[in-house]
Amino acid sequence: MKVEEYILRNDRLLAVLFDPDRQVSDESLRLRAEAADLLFVGGSTADREATGQTVRRLKRMTNKPVVLFPGNPSQFTPEADALLFLTLLTSRNAEYLIGQQIAAARAVRSSHIETIPMGYILVDGGKTSSVQRVTGSSPLPQTDIDTIVDTATAGCLTGKRLVYLEAGSGAAEPVRQEVVQAVREAIDVPLIVGGGIRTPEQMQAAYEAGADIVVIGNHLEQHPEQAVLFSR
Ligand code: 1GP
């Protein structure tokens, strides 16, 4: 089954994010892979070699979908099951709206990997995120729900088949429930929520507000033994 079809058929999915730049044991990977429904691989600085290595390690452990969530085109590897093809909708820099996508286009097309166009929306999670640092784009304040909703809507109107509300890796405050809810009501594609989620209660709050997929990175990287608590 294609990854997109799997996402459309299921709700309340847990995506665990694996950063290829972090040195971790097989046990750490295994504990997190067992708890997850989807395995996202990506980071702000990793290169193709590190990304490919993480993809291969995960694929040796599990048959679950391994999905690239790349920080830049040089992380692309055709070894994953699918690629989230990102547009940073909150950027006003053409580089992140079309430049990086053009840079990736040739390799992606020739790989025939499953590609899912995704609108990526950075909201303020209470501290400067690596997305903000790397791209120089400002996050939307979580109080400006109208702009967040309009951004998500514009993403769907321009063909994105997933929307990701991102508070930033290690956010002090995850995406608020009222933000998730307002976006959920406005769009009809699957909604991903991530950034700063550290407890099963925060994950449930995101699902209850309408998230289809919750992404957890840092917390489970630091506490892989807790992964089971987040599993369905
Ligand atoms: C980052 O949303 C993801 O892109 C995950 O964030 O590392 O804070 O869980 P955390």
Boltz pocket constraint, residues with backbone or C-beta under 6 A from the ligand:
constraints:
  - pocket:
      binder: B
      contacts: [[A, 17], [A, 165], [A, 166], [A, 167], [A, 168], [A, 169], [A, 170], [A, 171], [A, 193], [A, 194], [A, 195], [A, 196], [A, 197], [A, 215], [A, 216], [A, 217], [A, 218], [A, 219]]
      max_distance: 6.0
